[in-house]
Amino acid sequence: ETTAEMQRREQELRDKQEQLVQAGKLATLGELTTGVAHELNNPLNNTGLFVGNAIDLIELGMTDKGQIVRELRQAMQQVRKATEIISHLRTFGRAAPVSREPIPLRQVIERALSLMRQQLRLREIEVTVDLGREEPVVVGNPIQLEQVFINLLTNARDAMADSPRKAIRISGSVGPAIVEVAFADTGDGIPPGLERRIFDPFFTTKEVGKGTGLGLSITYGIINEHGGTISVVSPPGEGATFLIQLPLATPGVG
């Protein structure tokens, strides 16, 4: 096989991986839509309330323009909040060239949580995040890394469907050259002997029709593309903990 053929095959593999990641994003986006609709309800309702107050003040002949302006400013804040939510969704779902940039890992995790918050709240899932005082920065694609954490949140949500206590703990530690994030849930865990298979494409322990088996496979591919590793430990009866290691950005990168 010539060098040109090898390069062509490598490019084809990269293209297929990008297509798979995009398909996973769109599937995730479909799941997120209901929860985000609830998130939009609050700012939209509040906007109506503040604008209604301003109209009432004008109709009552209120001469204090300051009060009317305050109501309208509050309405504008709510509009901006709704715009941010919609913009976030559009950015997440967009098929864009894969670019890399220095990005704070905490920001990636918080953005993933912002899209999943309503789903987790409705299922009474408690989430704690403890990344310590340090602010680790990695070089990567922010949307792809966000998808990693959305996939893990979704996986944990489903794993805890029948658990008496539903909790997710995200913790982090920083070494000389890497950051490690531990993502633990209180679900059923992974059946013994299957830990090595859960990152295989189309492998799932869910009932037929309740999962594609692609989420963790896509997650594995994204982390690998970023020069990192992902593994899982699942002691019997103790849920599952996914361990992600990513290289830290070196000073001056970007």
C-alpha positions as CSV (number, residue, x, y, z in Angstrom):
1,E,0.0,0.0,0.0
2,T,1.5,3.4,-1.0
3,T,1.8,6.4,1.2
4,A,-0.9,8.2,-0.8
5,E,-3.3,5.3,-0.3
6,M,-2.6,5.2,3.4
7,Q,-3.2,8.9,3.7
8,R,-6.5,8.6,1.8
9,R,-7.6,5.8,4.1
10,E,-6.7,7.8,7.2
11,Q,-8.7,10.8,5.8
12,E,-11.7,8.5,5.1
13,L,-11.5,7.3,8.7
14,R,-11.4,10.8,10.0
15,D,-14.3,11.8,7.8
16,K,-16.4,8.8,9.0
17,Q,-15.5,9.7,12.6
18,E,-16.7,13.3,12.1
19,Q,-19.9,12.0,10.5
20,L,-20.5,9.7,13.5
21,V,-19.9,12.5,16.0
22,Q,-22.3,14.8,14.1
23,A,-25.0,12.0,14.0
24,G,-24.5,11.6,17.7
25,K,-24.9,15.3,18.3
26,L,-28.1,15.4,16.4
27,A,-29.5,12.4,18.3
28,T,-28.5,14.1,21.6
29,L,-30.1,17.4,20.4
30,G,-33.4,15.6,19.9
31,E,-33.3,14.3,23.4
32,L,-32.4,17.7,24.8
33,T,-35.2,19.6,23.1
34,T,-37.9,18.8,25.7
35,G,-35.8,19.9,28.6
36,V,-34.6,23.0,26.9
37,A,-38.2,24.0,26.1
38,H,-38.8,24.1,29.9
39,E,-35.6,26.2,30.3
40,L,-37.0,28.7,27.8
41,N,-40.4,28.9,29.5
42,N,-39.0,30.8,32.5
43,P,-37.4,33.7,30.6
44,L,-40.3,34.0,28.1
45,N,-42.9,34.1,30.9
46,N,-40.8,36.6,32.8
47,T,-40.5,38.8,29.7
48,G,-44.2,38.8,29.3
49,L,-44.6,39.8,33.0
50,F,-42.1,42.7,32.9
51,V,-43.5,44.1,29.6
52,G,-47.0,43.7,31.0
53,N,-46.0,45.7,34.0
54,A,-44.5,48.5,31.8
55,I,-47.7,48.6,29.7
56,D,-49.9,48.9,32.9
57,L,-47.7,51.7,34.2
58,I,-48.1,53.6,30.9
59,E,-51.8,53.1,30.8
60,L,-52.2,54.3,34.4
61,G,-50.5,57.5,33.4
62,M,-47.3,56.8,35.4
63,T,-45.1,59.8,35.1
64,D,-42.1,58.1,36.7
65,K,-40.2,57.0,33.6
66,G,-37.6,55.4,35.8
67,Q,-39.9,52.6,36.9
68,I,-41.1,51.9,33.4
69,V,-37.5,51.7,32.2
70,R,-36.6,49.3,35.0
71,E,-39.4,47.0,34.0
72,L,-38.2,47.1,30.4
73,R,-34.6,46.5,31.3
74,Q,-35.6,43.4,33.3
75,A,-37.5,42.2,30.2
76,M,-34.4,42.7,28.1
77,Q,-32.3,40.6,30.6
78,Q,-34.8,37.8,30.2
79,V,-34.7,38.1,26.3
80,R,-30.9,37.9,26.5
81,K,-31.1,34.8,28.6
82,A,-33.5,33.1,26.1
83,T,-31.2,34.1,23.3
84,E,-28.2,32.6,25.0
85,I,-30.0,29.2,25.4
86,I,-31.0,29.1,21.7
87,S,-27.6,30.2,20.6
88,H,-26.0,27.4,22.7
89,L,-28.3,24.8,21.1
90,R,-27.5,26.1,17.6
91,T,-23.8,26.0,18.2
92,F,-23.9,22.5,19.7
93,G,-25.9,21.1,16.7
94,R,-24.0,22.9,14.0
95,A,-21.8,20.8,11.6
96,A,-18.7,22.9,11.7
97,P,-15.0,22.2,10.9
98,V,-13.3,20.6,13.9
99,S,-11.1,23.3,15.4
100,R,-8.9,23.2,18.5
101,E,-8.4,25.9,21.0
102,P,-7.4,26.3,24.7
103,I,-10.5,25.9,26.8
104,P,-11.1,25.8,30.6
105,L,-12.4,22.3,31.4
106,R,-14.8,23.7,34.0
107,Q,-16.5,25.8,31.3
108,V,-17.1,22.7,29.2
109,I,-18.7,20.8,32.1
110,E,-20.9,23.7,33.1
111,R,-22.2,24.2,29.5
112,A,-23.0,20.5,29.3
113,L,-24.8,20.7,32.6
114,S,-26.8,23.7,31.5
115,L,-28.3,21.7,28.6
116,M,-29.1,18.7,30.8
117,R,-30.2,20.5,33.9
118,Q,-33.9,20.3,33.4
119,Q,-33.8,16.5,32.5
120,L,-31.8,15.8,35.6
121,R,-34.0,18.0,37.8
122,L,-37.2,16.2,36.6
123,R,-35.7,12.9,37.5
124,E,-34.6,14.2,40.9
125,I,-30.9,13.5,40.2
126,E,-28.5,15.3,42.5
127,V,-25.3,16.6,40.8
128,T,-22.2,17.8,42.6
129,V,-19.1,19.2,40.9
130,D,-15.8,19.5,42.7
131,L,-12.9,20.3,40.4
132,G,-10.8,21.9,43.1
133,R,-9.3,25.4,43.1
134,E,-7.2,24.9,40.0
135,E,-8.6,25.9,36.6
136,P,-7.2,23.3,34.2
137,V,-7.1,24.3,30.5
138,V,-7.0,21.7,27.7
139,V,-6.6,22.2,24.0
140,G,-9.5,20.8,22.2
141,N,-12.8,21.3,20.4
142,P,-15.2,22.8,22.9
143,I,-18.4,21.3,21.3
144,Q,-16.9,17.8,21.0
145,L,-15.8,17.9,24.7
146,E,-19.2,19.2,25.7
147,Q,-20.7,16.2,23.8
148,V,-18.5,13.9,25.9
149,F,-20.0,15.2,29.1
150,I,-23.5,15.2,27.8
151,N,-23.1,11.6,26.8
152,L,-21.8,10.7,30.2
153,L,-24.7,12.6,31.9
154,T,-27.2,10.8,29.7
155,N,-25.6,7.5,30.4
156,A,-25.7,8.1,34.1
157,R,-29.3,9.3,33.9
158,D,-30.5,6.1,32.3
159,A,-28.4,3.9,34.6
160,M,-30.1,5.4,37.6
161,A,-33.7,5.0,36.4
162,D,-34.5,2.5,39.1
163,S,-32.0,3.5,41.8
164,P,-33.4,4.6,45.2
165,R,-30.7,7.3,45.4
166,K,-29.8,9.2,42.2
167,A,-26.6,11.2,42.4
168,I,-23.8,12.2,40.0
169,R,-20.5,13.4,41.3
170,I,-18.0,15.0,39.0
171,S,-14.5,15.6,40.5
172,G,-11.1,16.5,39.1
173,S,-7.5,16.4,39.9
174,V,-4.5,18.1,38.1
175,G,-1.1,16.5,37.6
176,P,2.1,17.9,36.1
177,A,0.9,17.2,32.5
178,I,-2.7,15.9,32.7
179,V,-6.1,16.6,34.2
180,E,-8.2,13.6,35.4
181,V,-12.0,13.9,35.7
182,A,-13.9,11.2,37.6
183,F,-17.5,10.9,36.7
184,A,-19.4,8.7,39.2
185,D,-23.0,7.7,39.4
186,T,-25.1,5.6,41.8
187,G,-26.7,3.5,39.1
188,D,-26.8,-0.3,38.6
189,G,-23.2,-0.4,37.5
190,I,-21.8,-2.5,34.6
191,P,-22.3,-6.3,34.7
192,P,-19.0,-8.1,35.4
193,G,-16.9,-8.8,32.4
194,L,-18.6,-6.1,30.2
195,E,-16.3,-3.2,31.2
196,R,-14.1,-3.7,28.1
197,R,-17.1,-3.8,25.7
198,I,-19.0,-0.7,26.7
199,F,-17.0,1.5,24.4
200,D,-17.6,-0.8,21.4
201,P,-19.9,0.7,18.7
202,F,-23.6,-0.4,19.0
203,F,-23.0,-2.3,22.3
204,T,-25.6,-1.4,24.9
205,T,-27.0,-3.0,28.0
206,K,-30.3,-1.1,27.6
207,E,-33.6,-2.6,26.5
208,V,-34.2,-2.8,22.7
209,G,-35.3,0.6,21.4
210,K,-33.9,2.5,24.4
211,G,-30.4,3.1,23.2
212,T,-28.3,3.1,20.0
213,G,-25.1,1.9,21.7
214,L,-23.2,4.8,20.1
215,G,-22.9,7.4,22.9
216,L,-19.9,5.8,24.7
217,S,-18.3,4.8,21.5
218,I,-18.4,8.4,20.2
219,T,-17.2,9.5,23.6
220,Y,-14.2,7.1,23.4
221,G,-13.4,8.4,19.9
222,I,-13.5,12.0,20.9
223,I,-11.3,11.6,23.9
224,N,-8.8,9.5,21.9
225,E,-8.7,12.2,19.2
226,H,-7.8,14.7,21.9
227,G,-4.8,12.6,23.0
228,G,-6.6,11.4,26.2
229,T,-7.9,8.2,27.7
230,I,-11.2,7.1,29.1
231,S,-11.8,4.0,31.3
232,V,-14.4,2.8,33.7
233,V,-14.5,1.0,37.1
234,S,-17.7,-0.5,38.4
235,P,-17.4,-2.4,41.7
236,P,-20.5,-4.6,42.3
237,G,-23.3,-2.5,43.8
238,E,-21.4,0.8,43.7
239,G,-22.5,2.3,40.4
240,A,-20.0,3.2,37.7
241,T,-17.1,5.7,37.6
242,F,-15.7,6.9,34.3
243,L,-12.2,8.2,34.4
244,I,-11.1,10.7,31.8
245,Q,-7.5,11.9,31.4
246,L,-6.7,14.8,29.0
247,P,-3.3,16.5,28.4
248,L,-3.1,20.0,29.8
249,A,-2.5,22.9,27.5
250,T,1.1,24.0,27.5
251,P,1.8,27.7,28.2
252,G,1.7,29.7,25.0
253,V,-0.6,27.3,23.1
254,G,-3.3,29.1,21.1
